[in-house]
Amino acid sequence: MSKEGATTVHLYHTKAGDTLEGIAIRHRVTPDVLRICNGLPPSPFLLPGHTLLIPSQLTLTDKAGYQTYRVQEGDTLRSISERTGVPLTLISLSNGLGDELVSTGDILQIPDLQPRSTQPKKQLGLFSMTPLPLPTGAHCPLTYQGTHDLRIDAAGNLHLPPLATAREQTARQLFLCTLDGAPQILPDVAKAIVKSEEAKLRILDQLAMRLGPAGGDGIIFDWPAMRRENEVAYLQLVKEAGRRLRPMGYVVGLYLNASSPLCKRTSLLADVCRQLDHLFFEPITSDRKKRSLLSPLVGIEETRQAMQKAVECLPPEKIWLVLRPAAVYASQGRAVVKLAPHTAMQLAYEHGSPLMRDSATDLAWFRCPNREGGHSVWFDDVKSFVGKLEMLEHMKLQGIALWEVGAYFPDAWQYLYEMYETRFEPDPR
């Protein structure tokens, strides 16, 4: 550890695939500082085993609340976490690391958790669509668990599991209500239902009779491809479902995304929300002008702008922030192939690709190896995930809804488990 007010210097031995930019990002310095300290040319070619002097600004005065730790041979991030008693995800966040790989001689910031020990965990509503893969040994309870087992056909008939199945989770189960049919005919299916009073009454009656026996504690309406002339009738159906089902003890919610035309019907939406328990809102946009020129994913700032518009006309205490964490191969700002975020990080480190962060979106990315034509990989990591959680807390939203959990990475669940207590909804029935 350095003396008070002093700057330490440690050695770094380069590995295959290392670049000056990548080493600078990892050690929180600039490439120019490394060039000056090591007398390197403007564009150095680093060979494996090259020794670099790395200046460190980690001091007792300017990093209050942290200790410094020099990585020893054989150390891993997990073993350091176990030795210090500091959660692995907090060490990762404090040092900008994407996985558990550390190198001998690295200097890490280790957060001092003593000030946190007397503070209770923050409350968070947590929703997840099934399946629910958790890290080994971790337990992350849910407020609600979602399932895709409810569909409605063009005649207004419900398709549900015949009987409730045993559930290990203690969370209340919400059925996602979608339309049955090929994507190109969904607008016609929606029209056939909302233009028929008989079909709408059949839906409401069947929901009242069959939700409970099927194991459902509530319903979330998600009808895609709604034509403009049918939007008002659809929202009126959702409102009537809330009016009839909520007194029976069922939860009623509505899914929307920021690019949906329904979001323009602000006064009607506000009226419908009075009969709803929850609004699941996804901050996606199809407007390329509002996005980073490179990233095909939605970053923190875009998420913040979308949610600010939502809370201007809708009650924040009923809004859930929907996230579909993802990773993609990208070419010219367009997604080519989808990946899981942990797969993307593994690829980066296997090929020695330095991780970078886009200032416009705060998303991580790296240049894709073994691909033609300037491909890159973009992904949500723990830092962007935490940034969206902090925004949720600031806006006092109801909770976070992870819509495609299977695409996410274990560190996200570990962070939720370590930092939050789940806000449970009691069953009124």
C-alpha positions in Angstrom: 0.0 0.0 0.0 1.3 3.5 -0.8 2.1 6.2 1.7 -0.4 9.0 2.3 -0.5 11.3 -0.7 2.0 9.3 -2.7 1.8 7.5 -6.0 2.8 3.9 -6.4 4.3 2.2 -9.4 4.1 -1.5 -10.1 5.2 -3.8 -12.9 3.0 -5.4 -15.4 4.1 -8.3 -17.7 2.3 -8.3 -21.0 0.4 -11.3 -22.3 -0.5 -12.4 -25.8 -3.2 -10.1 -27.2 -2.4 -7.2 -24.9 -2.6 -3.6 -26.3 -1.5 -0.4 -24.8 -5.1 0.9 -24.8 -6.4 -2.3 -23.2 -3.7 -2.2 -20.4 -4.4 1.5 -19.8 -8.2 0.9 -19.4 -7.6 -2.0 -17.1 -5.3 0.0 -14.8 -7.4 3.2 -14.9 -4.7 5.3 -16.6 -4.4 6.7 -20.1 -2.3 5.3 -23.0 -0.3 8.6 -23.1 0.7 8.1 -19.4 2.0 4.6 -20.2 4.0 5.8 -23.2 5.7 8.6 -21.1 6.4 6.3 -18.2 7.9 3.6 -20.4 9.5 5.7 -23.1 7.4 4.0 -25.8 6.9 5.1 -29.4 3.4 6.5 -30.5 2.1 3.1 -31.7 4.1 0.4 -29.8 3.9 -3.3 -30.6 3.8 -5.2 -27.4 5.3 -8.7 -27.2 4.3 -11.3 -24.6 6.6 -10.8 -21.5 7.2 -7.1 -22.1 7.6 -5.3 -18.7 5.7 -2.1 -18.3 5.8 0.4 -15.4 2.2 1.2 -14.3 1.6 4.3 -12.2 -1.2 3.9 -9.7 -3.1 6.8 -8.1 -4.6 4.6 -5.4 -3.8 6.4 -2.1 -5.3 6.5 1.4 -6.3 10.2 0.9 -7.9 10.2 -2.5 -9.5 6.8 -2.3 -11.1 7.0 1.2 -13.2 3.9 1.9 -10.8 1.6 -0.1 -7.8 -0.5 0.5 -5.3 -1.5 -2.1 -4.2 -5.1 -2.8 -1.4 -6.3 -5.0 -2.4 -9.5 -6.8 -0.1 -12.4 -5.9 0.7 -15.5 -8.0 -2.2 -17.9 -8.0 -4.8 -15.3 -7.0 -8.2 -15.1 -8.6 -10.9 -12.5 -8.1 -12.9 -15.1 -6.3 -10.1 -16.1 -3.9 -9.4 -12.4 -3.1 -13.1 -12.0 -2.4 -13.2 -14.9 0.0 -10.0 -13.7 1.7 -11.1 -10.1 2.2 -14.8 -10.9 2.8 -15.8 -8.3 0.1 -18.4 -9.6 -2.5 -16.9 -10.5 -5.8 -19.2 -8.2 -7.7 -18.2 -5.1 -5.7 -14.6 -5.8 -6.4 -15.4 -6.2 -10.1 -17.3 -2.9 -10.1 -14.6 -1.0 -8.2 -11.9 -2.1 -10.6 -13.8 -2.2 -13.9 -13.3 -5.9 -14.4 -15.5 -8.0 -16.6 -14.7 -11.5 -15.3 -12.6 -13.2 -12.6 -9.2 -13.0 -14.4 -6.5 -10.9 -12.7 -2.8 -10.9 -13.3 0.1 -11.1 -10.8 1.2 -7.6 -9.9 -2.1 -5.9 -10.6 -3.2 -3.3 -8.0 -6.9 -3.7 -7.0 -9.2 -1.4 -5.0 -10.9 -3.4 -2.2 -13.9 -1.5 -0.9 -14.1 -1.1 2.9 -17.5 -2.5 3.9 -17.4 -1.5 7.5 -19.5 1.7 7.0 -22.1 -0.5 5.2 -22.4 -3.1 7.9 -25.0 -1.3 9.9 -27.1 -0.2 7.0 -30.1 -2.4 6.0 -30.3 -3.6 2.4 -32.4 -1.6 0.0 -35.9 -2.9 -1.0 -36.4 -3.8 -4.6 -39.3 -5.3 -6.5 -38.0 -8.1 -8.7 -39.8 -9.8 -11.5 -38.5 -12.5 -13.8 -39.9 -14.5 -16.7 -39.2 -18.2 -16.4 -36.8 -20.1 -16.6 -34.8 -18.8 -13.6 -31.1 -19.7 -13.7 -29.3 -18.7 -10.6 -25.6 -18.8 -9.8 -24.5 -21.8 -7.8 -25.3 -21.3 -4.1 -27.1 -18.0 -4.6 -30.7 -17.3 -3.7 -32.4 -14.4 -5.2 -36.1 -14.4 -4.3 -38.7 -12.8 -6.6 -41.6 -10.6 -6.1 -43.3 -12.1 -9.1 -42.5 -14.9 -11.5 -43.8 -14.6 -15.0 -44.7 -17.4 -17.4 -45.7 -17.5 -21.1 -48.4 -20.2 -20.7 -51.5 -18.0 -21.5 -52.6 -17.3 -25.1 -55.8 -16.1 -26.7 -57.1 -17.2 -30.1 -59.0 -15.1 -32.6 -62.4 -16.3 -31.1 -61.5 -15.0 -27.7 -60.8 -18.4 -26.1 -58.1 -18.8 -23.5 -55.4 -21.5 -23.8 -54.0 -22.3 -20.3 -52.5 -25.3 -18.6 -55.3 -27.4 -17.3 -54.2 -27.6 -13.7 -51.7 -25.8 -11.5 -48.3 -27.5 -11.3 -46.1 -27.6 -8.2 -43.9 -24.5 -7.9 -40.7 -24.3 -5.9 -40.6 -20.5 -5.9 -42.5 -18.6 -3.3 -43.2 -15.7 -5.7 -46.6 -15.1 -7.0 -47.0 -16.3 -10.6 -48.2 -13.9 -13.3 -49.3 -15.2 -16.7 -48.2 -13.1 -19.8 -51.3 -12.9 -21.9 -50.4 -12.9 -25.6 -52.2 -13.5 -28.9 -52.2 -16.8 -30.7 -51.1 -16.9 -34.4 -48.3 -16.1 -36.8 -46.8 -12.6 -36.4 -48.3 -11.4 -39.7 -51.9 -12.1 -38.6 -51.7 -10.8 -35.0 -53.2 -7.4 -35.9 -56.2 -9.2 -37.5 -56.5 -11.4 -34.3 -56.6 -8.4 -32.1 -59.2 -6.6 -34.3 -61.4 -9.7 -34.3 -61.4 -9.7 -30.5 -61.7 -6.1 -29.5 -64.4 -5.4 -32.1 -66.5 -8.2 -30.7 -68.3 -7.6 -27.3 -69.0 -11.3 -27.1 -65.3 -12.2 -27.4 -64.3 -9.6 -24.8 -66.8 -10.9 -22.3 -65.7 -14.5 -23.0 -62.1 -13.5 -22.2 -63.0 -11.8 -18.9 -65.3 -14.6 -17.8 -62.6 -17.3 -18.6 -59.9 -15.3 -16.8 -62.1 -15.0 -13.7 -62.8 -18.8 -13.7 -59.5 -20.3 -14.9 -56.6 -18.2 -13.6 -56.6 -19.6 -10.1 -57.0 -23.3 -11.0 -54.2 -22.9 -13.6 -51.9 -21.6 -10.8 -52.0 -17.9 -11.8 -52.0 -15.0 -9.3 -52.5 -12.5 -12.0 -52.1 -11.5 -15.7 -50.0 -9.1 -17.8 -51.5 -8.0 -21.1 -49.0 -8.0 -24.0 -50.7 -7.7 -27.4 -48.2 -6.8 -30.0 -48.8 -5.4 -33.5 -51.9 -3.4 -32.4 -53.3 -1.2 -35.2 -54.1 2.4 -34.4 -57.8 2.0 -34.9 -57.9 -0.8 -32.2 -55.7 0.8 -29.6 -58.6 2.5 -27.6 -60.7 -0.7 -27.6 -57.6 -2.7 -26.4 -56.9 -0.4 -23.5 -60.6 -0.4 -22.5 -60.4 -4.2 -22.4 -57.3 -4.0 -20.1 -59.1 -1.5 -17.9 -62.2 -3.7 -17.6 -60.0 -6.7 -16.8 -58.5 -4.7 -13.9 -61.9 -3.6 -12.7 -63.2 -7.2 -12.6 -60.2 -9.2 -11.6 -58.6 -7.1 -8.9 -61.5 -7.3 -6.4 -61.0 -11.1 -6.7 -57.5 -10.9 -5.5 -55.8 -11.1 -8.9 -52.9 -8.9 -10.0 -53.4 -7.1 -13.4 -50.6 -5.5 -15.4 -49.9 -4.1 -18.8 -46.6 -4.4 -20.9 -45.6 -1.4 -23.0 -42.4 -0.4 -24.7 -41.2 3.2 -25.4 -41.7 2.8 -29.2 -45.3 1.6 -28.9 -48.0 3.9 -30.4 -50.0 3.3 -27.2 -47.6 5.5 -25.3 -49.0 8.5 -27.2 -52.4 8.0 -25.7 -51.2 9.5 -22.4 -54.5 10.6 -20.9 -56.2 7.2 -21.7 -53.2 5.3 -20.3 -53.3 7.3 -17.1 -57.0 6.5 -16.8 -56.3 2.8 -17.5 -53.5 2.7 -14.9 -56.0 3.5 -12.1 -57.4 0.0 -12.6 -54.0 -1.7 -12.9 -51.5 -2.9 -10.3 -48.4 -2.7 -12.5 -47.1 -1.2 -15.8 -44.1 -3.0 -17.2 -42.3 -0.5 -19.3 -39.4 -1.3 -21.7 -37.2 1.6 -22.8 -36.5 0.5 -26.4 -36.6 2.8 -29.4 -36.5 2.2 -33.2 -35.3 5.8 -33.8 -31.7 5.5 -34.9 -31.2 9.3 -34.5 -31.6 8.9 -30.8 -29.1 6.2 -30.5 -25.3 5.9 -30.5 -24.1 5.7 -34.1 -22.4 2.4 -33.2 -24.3 0.6 -30.5 -27.3 -1.6 -31.5 -28.3 -1.8 -27.8 -30.1 0.7 -25.5 -27.7 2.4 -23.1 -28.2 4.1 -19.7 -28.9 7.6 -21.1 -31.5 6.3 -23.6 -33.1 4.3 -20.8 -33.2 7.4 -18.5 -34.8 9.6 -21.2 -37.5 7.0 -22.0 -38.3 6.5 -18.3 -38.5 10.2 -17.6 -41.2 10.5 -20.3 -43.1 7.6 -18.8 -43.2 9.1 -15.3 -44.4 12.4 -16.6 -47.9 10.9 -17.3 -47.9 7.6 -15.4 -47.6 6.8 -11.7 -44.0 5.8 -10.9 -45.1 3.6 -8.0 -46.8 1.3 -10.6 -44.0 1.2 -13.2 -41.5 -1.6 -13.5 -38.3 -1.1 -15.6 -38.1 -3.9 -18.1 -34.7 -5.0 -19.2 -33.7 -7.5 -21.8 -30.0 -7.7 -21.1 -28.2 -8.9 -24.2 -25.0 -9.1 -26.2 -24.7 -8.9 -30.0 -22.3 -9.1 -32.9 -22.7 -5.8 -34.6 -21.9 -4.4 -38.1 -22.3 -0.7 -38.8 -24.6 -0.3 -35.8 -26.8 -3.3 -36.6 -27.1 -6.4 -34.6 -26.0 -9.5 -36.6 -26.0 -12.3 -34.1 -27.3 -12.3 -30.5 -25.1 -13.7 -27.6 -25.4 -14.0 -23.9 -23.4 -11.2 -22.1 -21.3 -13.7 -20.2 -20.4 -15.4 -23.5 -19.4 -12.0 -25.0 -17.0 -11.4 -22.0 -15.6 -14.8 -22.3 -14.8 -14.3 -26.0 -13.1 -11.0 -25.2 -10.7 -12.5 -22.8 -10.1 -15.7 -24.7 -8.9 -13.6 -27.7 -7.2 -10.9 -25.7 -9.5 -8.2 -27.0 -9.4 -5.0 -24.8 -12.8 -4.0 -23.4 -13.9 -0.4 -24.1 -16.8 1.6 -23.0 -18.9 3.9 -25.3 -19.3 7.3 -23.7 -22.6 7.9 -25.3 -24.3 4.7 -24.0 -22.0 3.5 -21.2 -22.1 0.1 -22.7 -19.1 -2.2 -23.0 -17.8 -3.4 -26.4 -14.7 -4.8 -28.1 -13.5 -5.4 -31.6 -14.6 -8.9 -32.8 -11.7 -11.3 -33.7 -11.9 -13.6 -36.7 -14.7 -11.7 -38.4 -14.6 -9.8 -41.6 -15.7 -6.2 -42.3 -15.2 -4.4 -39.0 -17.5 -6.4 -36.7 -17.7 -5.6 -33.0 -19.4 -7.1 -30.0 -21.6 -4.9 -27.7 -23.0 -6.1 -24.4 -24.5 -5.1 -21.1 -22.1 -5.7 -18.2 -22.5 -5.3 -14.4 -21.6 -1.6 -14.6 -24.4 -0.7 -17.0 -26.8 -3.0 -15.1 -26.0 -1.2 -11.8 -26.4 2.2 -13.5 -30.0 1.3 -14.5 -30.7 0.0 -11.0 -29.5 3.4 -9.6 -31.8 5.2 -12.0 -34.7 3.0 -10.9 -34.1 4.0 -7.3 -33.8 7.7 -8.1 -37.1 7.7 -10.0 -38.8 5.7 -7.2 -40.1 3.0 -9.6 -41.8 -0.1 -8.4 -39.0 -2.5 -9.4 -37.0 -4.2 -12.1 -38.4 -6.8 -14.5 -35.8 -9.1 -16.2 -37.8 -10.3 -19.3 -35.2 -12.7 -20.7 -33.3 -14.0 -17.7 -31.8 -16.8 -19.7 -29.7 -14.3 -21.6 -28.2 -12.7 -18.6 -25.1 -13.5 -16.5 -24.8 -14.8 -13.0 -23.0 -11.7 -11.7 -26.2 -9.7 -12.1 -28.1 -12.0 -9.9 -25.2 -12.1 -7.4 -25.3 -8.3 -7.2 -29.0 -8.2 -6.6 -28.7 -10.8 -3.9 -25.9 -9.0 -2.1 -27.3 -5.4 -2.3 -31.1 -5.8 -2.1 -33.9 -7.4 -0.3 -36.9 -8.4 -2.4 -40.1 -6.5 -1.9 -42.8 -9.2 -1.6 -46.4 -8.8 -2.5 -48.7 -10.7 -0.1 -51.5 -12.8 -1.5 -54.8 -11.2 -0.5 -56.9 -14.2 -1.3 
